[in-house]
Every structure is written in structure tokens, then in C-alpha cells.
Amino acid sequence: MLGAFSHACIQVSDVDASVRFYRDILGFKVSPDRVEDLENDKGELMFTRRVAYLRWDDNSPSFISIARRNGPLPTNKPLKNGDNGLTHISFWVDDIDQRYSELEAKGVRLLGGIVEQDGLFYGLPRERKIRTFLFNDPDGTVLQFDQLY
């Protein structure tokens, strides 16, 4: 049986800057923020990373982690819609107009205005409506807020 969403990990160039963005601007709670050694199935060290675990509330087992592994920064950029791989992460919100205004006031890079779509774009009946907008985190990763009507 497939269960609910567990987590997603976003590799970032600066954990401190990303923690400030996800915590102070988007409202995530950080627990914990630590350095981890990741080992393979033979117990061999693959790499060390700093990772912050982000949750909407303290009781949720679902999370997003933002991580930066030790060593030089990679030269690639975040994927864009249409590329292979994970291109964005979207979150349900209660008041999309308020969220949009807050992000705009805080200088977050918004990728257009709020758009209304019918439910077909979300695998729902056409008459269900979703209002949505896209924006970037500090590294350019695309995030999205959705409100279902």
C-alpha cells in the first residue's frame, strides 16, 4: 500500500540563507538542524552534510529537508518545468491572496500572478477550482502555493 507524502530533500548552496527563507518567510518550523554522516549499506561513509528538517507543524511526520553536503558546490541549476526530475514542490494554503501579498512584500521572486485552474489539472473534477502561484527559493528552486475551492 502506498501511503501519504513522507518527505522531499532540496540541495541548497547556503543552509543558513535557506533556513531563514523557509522558516522566516514561509513559516516552516525547523527541527532539527544538524550535521549528519551518510553511510552506504556496508557502513562506509559516503559524505557528510548539514541538513535542516522543516515541518509545517510539530506533529507532522511529513517534512522537507534542506541540505548542503561538504565539498565544492555543484555547478548545475535547479530543474525547470518540463525537465526530467523533480521540478517543483507545491503546498496547500488557506488564503492564497494573503500568502501572495506576504511574499511580494518580503521581496520573494514571484513567477507571475495568481492563476485559477479547473480541477482537471489536479486530477479532480473540472468544477473544482484551484488558485495557484509559483515562486523561487534562494537557490532558484521553484515552489508553489495552491488553494482549493
C-alpha positions as CSV (number, residue, x, y, z in Angstrom):
1,M,0.0,0.0,0.0
2,L,1.3,3.5,-0.9
3,G,1.0,5.9,2.0
4,A,0.9,9.7,2.3
5,F,3.8,12.0,1.4
6,S,6.9,11.4,3.6
7,H,9.5,14.0,2.6
8,A,11.5,15.7,-0.1
9,C,15.1,16.9,0.1
10,I,16.3,20.1,-1.6
11,Q,20.0,20.5,-2.0
12,V,21.0,24.2,-1.4
13,S,24.1,26.3,-1.6
14,D,23.7,28.0,1.8
15,V,21.8,26.3,4.6
16,D,21.6,29.4,6.7
17,A,20.1,31.5,4.0
18,S,17.6,28.7,3.1
19,V,16.6,28.2,6.8
20,R,15.9,31.9,7.0
21,F,13.8,31.8,3.9
22,Y,11.8,28.6,4.7
23,R,11.4,29.5,8.4
24,D,11.0,33.3,8.4
25,I,9.2,33.8,5.1
26,L,7.3,30.6,4.5
27,G,6.6,29.7,8.2
28,F,8.2,26.3,8.4
29,K,9.3,25.0,11.8
30,V,12.9,23.7,11.9
31,S,13.5,20.5,13.9
32,P,16.3,19.6,13.9
33,D,19.2,21.4,12.1
34,R,22.3,19.2,12.3
35,V,25.4,17.7,10.7
36,E,25.0,14.1,9.5
37,D,27.3,11.4,8.2
38,L,25.6,9.4,5.5
39,E,26.7,5.8,5.1
40,N,26.0,3.2,2.5
41,D,24.6,-0.3,3.2
42,K,28.1,-1.5,4.1
43,G,28.6,1.1,6.8
44,E,31.1,3.1,4.6
45,L,30.9,6.9,4.8
46,M,29.5,8.4,1.6
47,F,29.5,12.0,2.6
48,T,28.8,14.5,5.5
49,R,26.2,17.1,5.2
50,R,24.4,19.8,7.1
51,V,20.6,19.3,7.0
52,A,17.7,21.2,8.4
53,Y,14.4,19.3,8.7
54,L,11.4,21.6,8.0
55,R,7.8,20.9,9.1
56,W,4.5,22.9,8.9
57,D,3.7,21.8,12.4
58,D,5.4,19.9,15.2
59,N,3.1,16.9,15.0
60,S,3.5,16.1,11.3
61,P,5.7,13.2,10.3
62,S,6.0,14.7,6.8
63,F,8.9,17.1,6.1
64,I,11.1,18.9,3.7
65,S,14.8,18.8,4.3
66,I,17.3,21.4,3.0
67,A,20.8,20.1,2.8
68,R,24.3,21.0,1.8
69,R,26.9,18.3,1.5
70,N,30.5,19.0,2.3
71,G,32.8,19.9,-0.6
72,P,32.6,22.1,-3.6
73,L,29.2,23.4,-4.8
74,P,27.8,21.7,-7.8
75,T,27.6,23.8,-11.0
76,N,24.1,22.7,-12.1
77,K,21.0,24.8,-11.6
78,P,17.6,23.7,-10.3
79,L,15.4,22.0,-12.9
80,K,12.7,23.9,-14.7
81,N,9.2,22.7,-15.6
82,G,9.5,20.2,-18.5
83,D,12.9,18.9,-17.4
84,N,13.3,15.3,-16.2
85,G,13.3,15.0,-12.4
86,L,11.5,16.9,-9.6
87,T,10.8,20.4,-10.9
88,H,8.8,22.0,-8.1
89,I,7.1,21.4,-4.8
90,S,3.6,22.7,-4.0
91,F,1.8,23.3,-0.8
92,W,-1.9,23.8,0.1
93,V,-2.7,27.1,1.8
94,D,-5.9,28.5,3.2
95,D,-5.6,32.1,2.0
96,I,-3.6,32.4,-1.2
97,D,-4.1,36.1,-1.6
98,Q,-2.6,36.7,1.8
99,R,0.3,34.4,1.1
100,Y,1.0,36.1,-2.3
101,S,0.9,39.6,-0.7
102,E,3.2,38.5,2.2
103,L,5.8,37.0,-0.2
104,E,5.6,40.0,-2.5
105,A,6.2,42.4,0.5
106,K,9.2,40.3,1.6
107,G,10.8,40.6,-1.8
108,V,10.4,36.9,-2.8
109,R,10.9,36.3,-6.5
110,L,7.3,35.6,-7.7
111,L,6.9,33.8,-11.1
112,G,3.8,35.6,-12.2
113,G,0.4,36.3,-10.6
114,I,-2.2,34.1,-9.1
115,V,-3.9,31.8,-11.7
116,E,-7.2,29.9,-11.4
117,Q,-7.3,26.5,-12.9
118,D,-10.0,23.9,-13.1
119,G,-9.7,20.6,-11.2
120,L,-8.6,18.6,-14.2
121,F,-5.1,20.0,-13.8
122,Y,-5.0,18.3,-10.3
123,G,-6.8,15.1,-11.2
124,L,-10.1,16.4,-9.8
125,P,-13.5,17.0,-11.3
126,R,-13.5,20.0,-13.7
127,E,-15.8,22.0,-11.4
128,R,-13.3,22.1,-8.5
129,K,-11.2,25.2,-8.7
130,I,-7.6,25.8,-7.7
131,R,-5.9,29.2,-7.4
132,T,-2.2,28.9,-7.6
133,F,1.1,30.8,-8.0
134,L,4.8,29.9,-8.3
135,F,7.9,31.5,-6.7
136,N,11.6,30.8,-6.1
137,D,13.6,29.9,-3.0
138,P,17.1,31.5,-2.6
139,D,18.7,28.9,-4.9
140,G,16.0,29.2,-7.6
141,T,14.1,26.1,-6.7
142,V,10.5,26.5,-7.8
143,L,7.9,26.3,-5.1
144,Q,4.1,26.7,-5.5
145,F,1.2,27.5,-3.3
146,D,-2.3,26.2,-4.1
147,Q,-5.7,26.9,-2.7
148,L,-8.6,24.5,-3.4
149,Y,-12.2,25.8,-3.7
